[in-house]
């Protein structure tokens, strides 16, 4: 495809970082939006191919759905529920 090495390394580093955040479930909505942007940018810059489209679709899924099984959202929600129950029982 003739992608410059500087752009390729930046794409690889950003994809790895976003993937690590998505794997742990931390900031999954933000990382999903970053994936959408990365997929759109790759498609606009380097032409149509399957991997950038997959990045965009997965990014949209994570941005709309939110965190996975290890998401911080789940733990925060449980903590807020406990506080609400204590307030109602008091």
Buried (B, 14 or more C-beta within 10 A) or exposed (E): EEEEEEEEEEBEEBBEEBEEBBEBBBBBBEBBBBBBBBBBBBBEEBEEEEEBBEBBEBBBEBBEEEBBEEBEBBEEEEEEEEEEEEEEEE
